Amino acid sequence: MDWGALHTVLGGVNKHSTSIGKIWLTVLFIFRIMILVVAAEKVWGDEQDDFVCNTLQPGCKNVCYDHFFPISHIRLWALQLIFVSTPALLVAMHVAYRRHEKKRQFRKGDQKCEYKDIEEIRKQRFHIEGSLWWTYTSSIFFRLVFEAVFMYAFYFMYDGFRMPRLMKCNAWPCPNTVDCFVSRPTEKTVFTIFMIAVSSICILLNVAELCYLLTKFFLRRSKKAANKKQHPNHENKEETKQNEMNELISDSCQNTVIGFSS
Amino acid sequence: MSWGFLRDLLSGANKYSTGIGRIWVAVVFLFRLLLYILAAEDIWGDEHDEFECNIQQPGCENVCFDHFFPISHTRLWALQLIVVSTPSLLVVFHVAYRENREKHHGQKLYLRPGKIDGSLLCTYLISLILKAGLEVVFLLLFYRLHNGFAVPRLVKCDIRPCPDTVDCYIAKATEKMIFLCFLVATSCLCIVLNLSELSYLICKHSKKRYLKRYTQKHE
């Protein structure tokens, strides 16, 4: 699995994310993808070879393994990581569309276009407002849904998050109820709990980011409404300054991690 | 997408470190990361396959292996390397925040955004304390989970379904112990480096503040 390609895509989106989004991305890469590649894949590497059943009946071990592990933990995690990262593509596509529009305006020689050259358009960072706000918020919502669905699927398929040492199996062609022993159950339980804990942290980060974006949106609206009431004709200089300060506080950590910059 | 990612992370953090911090990064790369990549797969790769018990009872080997190695040495080692490198990100985030602030204000707010002073000094000290603390936690985990740092050749196991006390033999016990000793020694070295850097920074900045106060008093 080439996680490097995912890293490239998400690194590009990172530039336009909020600070919480950047922290989420760091947690995703360091504590989930890296742990999966470096440690977890090796723990589950011998899961079928070292799955032992107390019987000589050919086929019994295969059938029992398939019954207890319909899909391996590793594959389920990899799927979860892919699904959870994919909504960021919506943001990437929206940003690409905006850039394309600005380049078109620039080439037409539009007077309103404030850019000096194409390179500036390519490097520009878009603020999360207008239609991009809706795309970004939807992507966070989908991320939340996918995380929750996969955590539930995990719990449902494996009857909890614990890996037992011994499983009793009586699927055909096993002649009777047969004892089957799983390899490295404690280590697998530890890593399962670790991955579930980090998923929960990611869910919390996504919820926090969603709340932050909604708060920012409603604050902006109420300020605009208050402004229109008080000064219907001209823009409030204080409000512009306050907005800039808010953006400074909220959109910090621009170039957070080497390798995340586009 | 593997250890190269961690290497890039640490190289980024290295730019804002002191001299001792750079020695720490070098120790982590050369004596820990490289050693891990070199040793872990070759020595611990067949730990389960070559773990042999003096019994034919199916499941006995699995259960005994799981009892004596709840978490493999290599996994704990890898986790330690990742977790101990992560506090450096705090410093990287803080410097990025400073650079962003300067960009927004359009003027120079700091002498150099990466200079360790003011709030960046606090962040740096916190990251050092976290690094040292996490190293100690992992050393304790190693000690508790594997009953010390020694790897015995023979372990006795009597867990169900093993019918009686059974002799189980660990593969490459001496080689594993040598590399574990090396791991412990380099961890201790990293703890010493972190604590030295902590003391150095505290002394340096206390001296600066004292001199400033002294000159202000006499002015």
Interface residues (C-beta under 8 A of the other chain):
Chain A: D2 W3 G4 L6 H7 T26 F29 I30 F31 I33 M34 I35 V37 V38 A39 K42 V43 D46 D50 V52 C53 N54 T55 R165 L166 D179 C180 F181 V182 S183 R184 P185 T186 E187 V190 F191 E244 E247 L248 D251 S252 C253 Q254 N255 T256 V257 I258 G259
Chain B: M1 S2 W3 F5 L6 D8 L9 S11 G12 H48 D49 Q57 P58 G59 E61 N62 V63 F65 D66 F69 P70 I71 S72 T74 R75 A78 L79 I82 T86 L89 V92 F93 A96 Y97 E99 N100 R101 K103 H104 H105 P161
